Amino acid sequence: MEAKPYGVVRPAGRVRRVGGALTAAGALALLTACSGETTHAAGSAGTDIATVARAGVKNGGTLRWAVDDVPQTLNAYQSDADAGSGAVAGATLPAMFRLDARGNPRPDPDFVTSAKVTAQEPRQQVTYELNPKAKWSDGRAVGVADFTAQWKALNGKNTAFWTSRNAGYDRISGIKQGAKPTEVVVTFATPYADWKSLFSPLYPTAVTGTPDAFNDKARTALPAVAGPFALKGVDTKAGTVTLVRNPSWWGARAKLDSLVLTAVPRDRRLARLAAGTLDLAEIEPEAVTAAKGSHGIGVRKAPGAAYAQLAINGSTGPLADEKIRHAVARAVDRKAIAKAVLAPLGLPAIALGNHLVLPSQDGYADHSSALGTSGVAQARALLADAGWKSPATGTGEKQAAGPGRTAVSGAKTVVEPANAAVKNGKELTLRFVLPADSPTLDDVGNRIARMLSGIGVRTELTKVDGTSFFQDHVAAGDFDLALYSWPGTPFPATDDTPIFAKPVPAADGSLSVAQNYTRVGTDQIDQLMARAGAELDPSEARSLTAQADSRIWAAAASIPLYQRPEVVALRTGVVNAGAFGFQTPAYQNLGFRK
């Protein structure tokens, strides 16, 4: 686990789209809002792509696509897999399901002609009808052996396989061939609602068949592929991963001769695009104006497959009191923050009201009312009720005159309230940790600090570089408040459970928090998420996740702010690329306009 660009923290697991490329952690479910309703936030289109029909795409050429780093592994199921790992998997390996623009899973006809639940009693069974043309580059048909080997590698029973997560695979009790070689039948020991998340990507048995191949060999090579592209090589010195057209691909022929993933720091991407040594790159929101001013560069913008949130550490100190967490949460004007970040980009300024479904996804609904009425007066009343009162009023109910005084010392900024909340002679002070490399989150953090000063909270903001931000502060619990982003997922019951699970004591006496870095959870949230993950009725599953989201809001530890914008710059002539949001790219259609 590591801090990602723009403050994104990535849950380990499968293959999930984030920020214009693919990252390890995947997800695809149709868990929508309560009572089966499907709502869309106005104007929340999920993609912005330079779309051209295949007939209008030139045959040939090399597309250079910026990534943050050369992948440390090509195995998307390892803990150190990253965006590059996922991009390689997306272009070279089978996926039973891929995501559409609204984050819905759709069967990929290049690999499956049908995939559905074919039995629920006595056990859930899912039957895959594989495309008979699907084969690996070594000539072997994609089949039951690949499904079986991947299940056994990822189900957690054989600890010799170094896997990041086992969710879903650990519920499978058996896999067998059906009535014909192209039919694969998967049986589950317990019901699994998110079965569409499995086997995407699917690795060949040459990768999943032995621990040595899975753990080590697949870090740098793929012995067989089954996608529009094949791996030519990884050059860590040059910072590139080169993919070339796969001659054994049975689907629509890749338009490009090659796709080169190129490690380029974000602050150098515009210059590389302008110089013609890069074709496609995600950029930071604050770079949009400069990109638009560069000749030959276009900009695509869409709601991204991630969201920014304020994390409130409820394990120690004043924030262990739910009233204080509620006061902090209610003092934050989420609408103002969303407007400040999204409106300048021309994106819908929607204050995010859901932890589990984003506005660009089907089924989004706002459950933030479970937090209660927001505002300065309500927040101050909660502080006063918890014993934190303003000496100036004696009650804590009077609104402060303004943000007070700001002092800057090195990487630390202190926001002093004009009318501080005090208990037992001590001011209410919170330590606020921010990633140092994100101007956007820096601005958001300062806005939140000023909002908190309005209810009497003294805030100490500290900017922390790179890996240390996550490892030494967020994961270690060394913060009161923190800003970072979580990837969105169409499979919240599976992928988001570790984020909101109630921490439990470990055998060594420490607290096992999984990925719940706020260290706040409840039995009710756990039960609702567990029931949703086992519910095969989509309507009931939607209701359960909606209930769980309301309870997460009420716990007041994770405060969603806005769906993170995805901003992509591309050279004129690049087509079928841009801001993909949740949508899985069709790699075979990437290219240049004729």
C-alpha positions in Angstrom: 0.0 0.0 0.0 1.3 3.4 -0.8 0.2 7.0 -1.3 -0.5 7.7 -5.0 -0.5 10.9 -7.0 -3.0 13.5 -5.9 -3.3 11.8 -2.6 -4.9 8.5 -3.9 -4.5 5.6 -1.6 -5.1 2.3 -3.4 -6.7 -0.7 -1.8 -4.8 -3.8 -2.9 -6.6 -6.5 -4.8 -7.7 -6.7 -8.4 -7.7 -4.4 -11.4 -9.4 -1.1 -11.1 -9.4 2.0 -13.3 -8.0 5.1 -11.7 -6.9 8.3 -13.5 -6.6 7.4 -17.1 -4.8 4.1 -16.6 -5.5 0.8 -14.8 -4.4 0.1 -11.3 -4.4 -3.1 -9.3 -7.6 -3.6 -7.4 -10.5 -4.1 -10.0 -14.2 -3.9 -9.4 -17.4 -4.1 -11.2 -20.8 -4.4 -9.5 -24.3 -3.3 -10.0 -24.9 -2.2 -6.4 -27.0 1.0 -6.7 -29.2 3.0 -4.5 -31.8 2.1 -1.9 -35.1 0.5 -3.0 -33.8 -0.2 -6.5 -33.8 3.4 -7.7 -31.2 4.5 -10.3 -30.3 8.1 -10.2 -27.7 10.2 -12.0 -26.4 13.5 -10.8 -27.2 16.2 -13.4 -24.4 16.6 -16.0 -22.3 13.9 -14.5 -21.3 12.2 -17.7 -18.7 9.6 -16.9 -16.2 10.0 -19.8 -14.7 12.6 -22.1 -13.0 10.7 -25.0 -11.9 11.7 -28.4 -14.1 9.1 -30.0 -13.6 8.1 -33.6 -15.0 5.0 -35.5 -12.3 2.4 -36.2 -12.6 3.3 -39.9 -11.3 6.7 -39.1 -8.3 5.5 -37.2 -4.9 5.2 -39.0 -3.3 1.7 -39.1 0.0 1.7 -37.4 2.0 4.1 -35.3 3.3 4.2 -31.7 1.4 5.8 -28.9 3.4 7.0 -25.9 1.3 7.1 -22.8 2.6 8.6 -19.6 2.5 6.6 -16.3 3.9 7.6 -12.9 6.3 4.7 -12.6 7.6 1.7 -14.4 5.7 -1.2 -12.8 7.5 -3.1 -10.2 5.5 -6.2 -11.2 3.4 -7.3 -14.1 1.2 -9.4 -11.8 -1.8 -7.3 -11.0 -2.6 -9.5 -8.0 0.5 -8.6 -6.0 0.6 -5.9 -3.3 3.0 -3.7 -5.2 1.1 -3.7 -8.4 0.4 -0.2 -9.7 -1.2 1.7 -12.6 1.4 0.3 -15.0 0.7 -3.2 -13.9 -3.0 -2.7 -14.6 -2.5 -1.1 -17.9 -0.4 -4.0 -19.1 -3.0 -6.5 -17.9 -5.8 -4.5 -19.6 -4.1 -4.6 -22.9 -2.7 -8.1 -22.9 -4.9 -10.4 -20.8 -8.5 -11.7 -20.8 -11.2 -10.1 -18.6 -14.5 -11.7 -18.3 -16.2 -8.3 -17.6 -15.2 -4.8 -18.5 -16.7 -1.5 -17.3 -18.9 0.8 -19.3 -19.0 4.6 -18.8 -21.3 4.4 -15.8 -19.2 1.8 -14.1 -21.4 -1.2 -15.0 -19.8 -4.6 -15.7 -20.4 -5.9 -19.2 -19.3 -9.3 -20.5 -16.4 -8.9 -22.9 -17.6 -10.8 -26.1 -13.9 -11.4 -27.1 -13.7 -13.8 -24.2 -17.2 -14.8 -23.1 -20.4 -15.3 -25.0 -22.4 -15.7 -21.8 -21.7 -15.4 -18.1 -24.5 -15.8 -15.5 -25.7 -17.4 -12.3 -27.1 -20.7 -13.3 -28.0 -22.0 -9.9 -28.5 -20.7 -6.4 -29.5 -23.9 -4.5 -27.9 -25.9 -3.0 -25.0 -23.7 -3.9 -24.5 -20.7 -6.1 -23.1 -21.6 -9.5 -21.8 -19.3 -12.3 -21.4 -20.7 -15.8 -19.1 -19.0 -18.3 -19.5 -19.8 -22.0 -16.1 -18.9 -23.4 -15.6 -17.5 -26.9 -14.2 -20.6 -28.8 -11.7 -18.4 -30.6 -10.1 -17.3 -27.3 -6.5 -18.6 -27.1 -3.2 -17.8 -25.5 -0.3 -16.7 -27.6 1.3 -20.1 -27.1 -1.6 -21.6 -29.0 -3.4 -23.1 -26.0 -7.2 -22.4 -25.6 -8.3 -20.2 -22.7 -10.2 -22.7 -20.6 -11.0 -24.3 -17.3 -7.3 -25.0 -16.4 -6.6 -21.2 -16.3 -9.7 -20.5 -14.1 -8.8 -23.4 -11.7 -5.1 -22.3 -11.3 -6.0 -18.7 -10.7 -8.6 -19.7 -8.1 -6.1 -21.9 -6.2 -3.4 -19.2 -6.4 -5.7 -16.5 -5.0 -8.0 -18.3 -2.5 -5.5 -17.9 0.3 -5.2 -21.5 1.2 -1.7 -21.9 -0.2 0.4 -19.2 1.6 3.3 -19.8 -0.8 1.5 -17.5 -3.3 2.1 -13.9 -2.3 -1.3 -12.4 -3.1 -2.6 -9.0 -2.0 -6.2 -10.0 -1.4 -8.3 -13.2 -1.7 -11.8 -11.6 -1.8 -14.2 -13.7 -3.7 -11.8 -16.4 -4.6 -11.9 -17.6 -1.0 -15.6 -18.3 -1.4 -15.2 -20.7 -4.4 -15.6 -24.4 -3.5 -14.9 -25.8 -6.9 -14.4 -25.2 -10.6 -15.1 -27.8 -13.4 -15.5 -28.0 -17.1 -19.1 -28.0 -18.2 -20.7 -29.9 -21.0 -18.1 -28.7 -23.5 -14.5 -27.5 -23.4 -15.6 -23.8 -23.7 -17.9 -24.1 -20.6 -16.6 -23.3 -17.2 -18.7 -23.9 -14.1 -17.7 -22.2 -10.8 -19.4 -23.2 -7.6 -19.3 -21.1 -4.4 -19.3 -22.3 -0.9 -21.2 -19.2 0.2 -23.2 -16.8 -1.9 -21.1 -14.1 -3.6 -22.9 -11.1 -5.0 -19.7 -9.6 -6.6 -18.9 -12.7 -8.7 -18.5 -10.5 -11.8 -15.3 -9.1 -10.3 -13.5 -12.4 -10.6 -11.2 -13.6 -13.3 -10.6 -10.0 -14.6 -7.8 -10.2 -15.5 -7.3 -13.9 -16.0 -3.7 -15.0 -16.1 -2.5 -18.2 -17.9 -1.6 -21.3 -15.9 2.1 -20.5 -16.7 1.7 -17.6 -14.2 -0.7 -19.0 -11.6 0.3 -22.6 -11.7 3.3 -22.3 -9.3 4.4 -20.0 -6.5 7.7 -19.3 -8.2 6.0 -18.2 -11.5 3.4 -16.1 -9.6 5.7 -14.5 -7.1 8.8 -13.9 -9.2 8.7 -14.6 -12.9 5.5 -12.7 -13.5 7.1 -9.6 -12.1 9.1 -9.0 -15.3 7.6 -11.2 -18.0 4.3 -12.7 -19.3 4.9 -16.2 -20.7 1.6 -16.1 -22.6 -0.9 -13.3 -23.4 -4.4 -13.2 -24.9 -5.3 -9.6 -25.8 -4.9 -7.1 -28.6 -1.3 -6.4 -27.4 1.7 -8.5 -26.3 4.5 -7.6 -24.1 7.7 -6.8 -25.9 9.7 -5.7 -22.9 10.3 -3.6 -19.8 13.2 -1.2 -19.8 13.7 0.2 -16.3 16.6 2.4 -17.3 14.6 4.1 -20.1 11.5 4.1 -17.9 9.3 2.3 -20.5 7.1 -0.7 -21.0 6.6 -1.6 -24.7 3.5 -3.4 -25.9 3.2 -4.5 -29.5 0.3 -5.8 -31.7 -0.5 -9.4 -30.8 -0.4 -11.4 -34.1 -2.5 -14.2 -32.5 -5.3 -11.9 -31.3 -8.6 -13.1 -32.7 -10.6 -9.9 -32.1 -10.5 -6.6 -33.9 -6.9 -6.0 -34.9 -5.1 -3.4 -32.8 -4.7 -0.1 -34.8 -1.4 0.7 -33.2 1.9 -1.0 -34.0 2.9 -0.4 -30.4 1.9 1.2 -27.2 4.7 2.5 -25.0 3.9 3.2 -21.3 6.5 5.9 -20.3 7.3 7.0 -16.8 7.2 10.8 -16.8 6.9 13.1 -13.7 3.7 15.0 -13.8 5.4 18.4 -13.8 7.2 17.5 -17.0 4.4 16.0 -19.0 3.2 19.2 -20.7 6.7 20.0 -21.9 7.0 16.4 -23.3 3.7 16.7 -25.0 4.6 20.0 -26.6 7.9 18.6 -27.7 6.2 15.7 -29.4 7.9 13.0 -27.2 4.7 12.1 -25.5 1.2 11.6 -26.8 -1.1 11.1 -23.9 -0.9 12.0 -20.2 -3.0 12.6 -17.1 -2.2 16.0 -15.7 -3.1 17.9 -12.5 -6.2 20.1 -12.6 -4.1 23.2 -12.0 -2.2 22.5 -15.3 -5.3 22.9 -17.5 -4.7 26.5 -18.4 -1.2 25.9 -19.5 -2.2 22.8 -21.5 -4.9 24.8 -23.3 -2.3 27.4 -24.2 0.0 24.9 -25.8 -0.4 24.5 -29.6 -1.3 21.0 -30.6 -2.5 19.8 -27.2 -6.1 19.1 -26.3 -7.6 18.5 -22.9 -10.3 16.0 -21.8 -12.0 16.3 -18.5 -14.4 13.9 -16.7 -15.3 12.8 -13.2 -12.6 10.3 -12.3 -12.9 6.9 -10.8 -11.8 8.1 -7.3 -13.0 10.5 -4.6 -11.4 12.9 -2.2 -12.3 12.6 1.5 -11.5 14.0 4.8 -10.3 11.3 7.2 -11.0 11.8 10.9 -8.9 9.6 13.2 -11.3 8.5 15.9 -8.8 6.3 17.8 -7.4 8.8 20.3 -7.7 12.3 21.6 -10.8 14.6 21.3 -11.9 12.9 18.0 -12.5 9.7 19.9 -15.7 11.5 21.0 -18.3 11.0 18.3 -19.7 14.5 19.1 -16.4 16.1 18.2 -16.2 14.2 15.0 -19.7 15.3 14.1 -18.8 18.9 15.0 -15.8 18.8 12.6 -17.8 17.1 9.9 -20.7 19.5 10.1 -18.4 22.5 10.0 -17.0 21.5 6.6 -18.9 23.2 3.8 -18.6 20.4 1.3 -20.5 22.3 -1.4 -18.1 25.1 -1.3 -15.1 22.8 -1.6 -16.6 20.9 -4.5 -17.3 24.2 -6.3 -13.8 25.4 -5.7 -12.2 22.2 -7.2 -14.7 21.3 -9.9 -16.3 24.5 -11.2 -13.1 25.9 -12.8 -12.8 22.7 -14.8 -16.3 22.9 -16.1 -17.3 19.8 -14.2 -20.5 19.5 -12.1 -19.8 20.9 -8.7 -21.4 18.1 -6.8 -20.7 17.7 -3.1 -20.2 13.9 -2.8 -22.9 12.3 -0.7 -22.0 8.7 -0.9 -18.9 6.6 0.2 -19.8 3.6 -2.0 -21.2 4.9 -5.2 -19.9 8.0 -7.1 -22.1 10.5 -9.1 -21.0 9.2 -12.5 -22.0 5.7 -11.6 -25.5 4.2 -12.0 -27.3 4.1 -8.6 -25.7 7.1 -7.0 -27.8 8.6 -4.2 -26.9 11.1 -1.5 -27.1 9.8 2.1 -25.2 12.6 3.8 -28.4 13.5 5.7 -27.4 10.7 8.1 -24.7 13.1 9.4 -27.3 15.6 10.5 -27.7 19.3 9.8 -24.5 21.0 8.9 -23.4 24.5 9.8 -21.4 26.6 12.2 -24.1 26.9 14.8 -24.8 23.2 14.9 -21.1 22.3 15.1 -20.4 24.8 17.9 -23.4 23.4 19.8 -22.0 19.9 19.6 -18.6 21.1 20.9 -20.3 22.9 23.8 -22.3 19.7 24.6 -19.0 17.8 24.7 -17.5 20.4 27.1 -15.5 22.5 24.6 -16.8 26.0 25.1 -15.7 29.4 23.9 -14.5 31.7 26.8 -15.9 34.7 25.0 -19.5 33.4 25.1 -19.4 30.7 27.8 -21.7 28.5 25.7 -19.9 27.9 22.5 -23.0 28.7 20.6 -22.0 32.1 19.1 -20.3 32.0 15.7 -16.7 33.1 15.6 -16.0 36.4 13.9 -13.7 35.0 11.3 -10.8 32.6 10.6 -8.5 34.2 13.0 -4.7 34.2 12.5 -2.5 32.0 10.2 1.1 31.4 10.9 3.5 29.5 8.6 6.7 27.8 9.8 8.5 25.5 7.4 6.1 22.7 6.2 3.6 23.5 9.0 0.8 26.0 8.9 -1.2 26.9 12.1 -4.7 28.3 11.8 -5.6 30.0 15.1 -9.3 30.7 15.6 -10.5 34.1 16.7 -12.7 32.5 19.3 -11.1 29.2 20.5 -13.0 26.3 21.9 -11.5 25.4 25.4 -11.9 22.5 27.8 -10.0 22.4 31.1 -7.9 25.4 30.1 -6.8 23.7 26.9 -7.6 24.8 23.3 -9.1 22.2 20.9 -6.1 21.6 18.5 -6.1 19.1 15.6 -3.2 17.9 13.6 -4.0 18.0 9.9 -1.7 16.0 7.5 -1.6 16.7 3.8 0.3 15.2 0.8 3.0 17.7 -0.2 2.8 17.1 -3.9 -0.9 18.1 -4.5 -1.7 21.8 -4.9 -5.4 20.9 -5.1 -5.4 19.1 -1.8 -3.3 21.8 -0.3 -5.9 24.4 -1.2 -8.7 22.1 0.1 -6.9 21.5 3.3 -6.5 25.3 3.9 -10.1 25.8 3.2 -11.1 23.2 5.7 -8.8 24.6 8.4 -10.4 28.0 7.9 -13.9 26.5 8.2 -12.8 24.7 11.5 -11.4 27.9 12.9 -15.0 29.3 12.6 -16.1 26.8 15.2 -13.1 27.4 17.5 -10.8 24.6 16.3 -7.0 25.4 16.1 -5.6 23.4 13.2 -1.9 22.5 12.6 -1.4 21.6 8.9 1.6 19.6 7.9 2.7 18.7 4.4 4.4 15.4 4.1 6.3 14.0 1.1 5.4 10.9 -0.9 5.6 7.5 0.8 6.0 9.0 4.2 2.6 10.6 4.0 0.9 7.3 3.9 3.3 5.0 5.7 4.3 7.2 8.6 1.1 9.1 9.1 -2.1 7.7 7.6 -1.4 3.9 8.0 0.4 4.5 11.3 -2.5 6.6 12.7 -0.3 9.6 13.3 -2.8 12.2 12.4 -6.1 13.8 13.6 -7.2 14.8 10.1 -5.9 13.8 6.7 -6.8 14.3 3.1 -6.4 11.5 0.6 -8.5 9.8 -2.1 -9.9 6.3 -2.4 -10.6 4.7 -5.8 -14.2 4.3 -6.6 -15.6 0.8 -7.3 -18.6 -0.8 -8.8 -18.1 -3.6 -6.2 -18.3 -1.8 -2.9 -19.4 -4.8 -0.8 -16.1 -6.5 -1.7 -13.7 -3.7 -2.3 -14.8 -1.2 0.3 -15.4 -3.6 3.2 -11.7 -3.3 4.4 -12.0 0.5 4.3 -14.9 0.7 6.7 -14.6 -2.5 8.7 -14.6 -2.2 12.5 -11.0 -2.5 13.8 -10.4 -5.6 15.9 -7.6 -6.5 18.4 -4.8 -8.6 16.9 -3.2 -11.6 18.6 -0.2 -9.5 19.6 -2.4 -6.9 21.3 -2.2 -4.3 18.6 -5.3 -3.1 16.7 -5.9 -4.7 13.3 -7.4 -2.0 11.1 -7.3 -3.6 7.6 -7.6 -0.4 5.5 -9.8 1.5 7.9 -7.2 4.2 8.7 -9.8 6.3 10.6 -10.0 3.4 13.1 -13.8 3.9 13.5 -16.3 1.2 12.7 -19.4 -0.5 13.9 -20.8 -4.0 14.0 -23.9 -2.7 12.1 -21.8 -1.5 9.2 -19.9 -4.8 9.1 -23.1 -6.8 9.1 -24.7 -4.7 6.4 -21.7 -4.9 4.1 -21.4 -8.7 4.7 -25.1 -9.2 3.9 -24.7 -7.1 0.7 -21.7 -9.2 -0.4 -23.8 -12.4 -0.1 -27.1 -11.1 -1.5 -27.8 -12.3 -5.0 -30.9 -10.2 -5.4 -29.6 -6.9 -6.9 -32.5 -4.8 -5.5 -31.9 -6.1 -1.9 -28.1 -5.7 -2.3 -28.6 -2.1 -3.3 -30.8 -1.5 -0.3 -28.2 -3.0 2.1 -25.3 -1.0 0.7 -27.4 2.2 0.9 -28.1 1.4 4.6 -24.4 0.8 5.2 -23.5 4.1 3.6 -25.9 5.9 5.9 -24.3 4.2 8.9 -20.8 5.2 7.7 -22.0 8.8 7.4 -23.4 8.6 11.0 -20.0 7.4 12.3 -18.5 10.7 11.1 -15.0 9.4 10.4 -14.8 9.5 6.6 -16.3 12.7 5.0 -16.5 12.4 1.2 -15.9 15.8 -0.5 -16.1 15.4 -4.2 -15.5 12.9 -7.1 -11.9 13.5 -8.1 -11.6 15.1 -11.5 -9.7 13.2 -14.2 -7.8 15.6 -16.6 -6.0 14.2 -19.6 -3.9 16.1 -22.1 -3.4 14.5 -25.6 -1.7 15.6 -28.7 -3.9 16.6 -31.7 -4.7 13.5 -33.7 -4.8 11.0 -30.8 -8.2 9.3 -30.9 -10.3 6.9 -28.8 -8.4 8.1 -25.7 -9.0 10.8 -23.0 -10.6 10.8 -19.6 -12.1 7.3 -19.3 -13.6 7.7 -15.8 -14.7 4.1 -14.9 -14.8 2.9 -18.5 -12.3 0.2 -19.5 -10.3 1.4 -22.5 -10.7 -0.5 -25.8 -7.0 -0.8 -26.4 -7.4 -2.2 -29.9 -9.1 1.1 -30.9 -6.4 3.5 -29.6 -4.5 5.3 -32.3 -4.2 8.4 -34.5 -6.8 10.0 -36.8 -6.4 9.2 -40.5 
